[in-house]
């Protein structure tokens, strides 16, 4: 695939460590930053901020800041982001269906190659 290929560009964006999980967390709901971070166990504040900014830049996530004290910011999927939810759900379902087989294949591979995994 060429570097300018739309598939390559978008898979790089949504296929990173956190983007699919953010899209999953925001499917059908609006969350504040702290709620989103709590939902995504293990994500750092910096990484979540970067991921949200990139998804916002790509038009997948909408950020709504309210002029309140204390400040309130909410995130939800845009209509474009909503078009990804079926795809992301299919990936999630595939992962849950196949994780045991994948772990078995990894174990077998590691045994054959004396790799700790």
Protein Blocks (a to p, Z undefined) as FASTA:
>chain_A
ZZklmklmmmmmmmmmklmmmmmmmgopacdfklmmmmmghiafklmmmmmmmmmmnopa
ccdddddddddddddddfklmmmmmmmmmmmmmmmmmmmmmmmmmmmmmmmnopgZZ
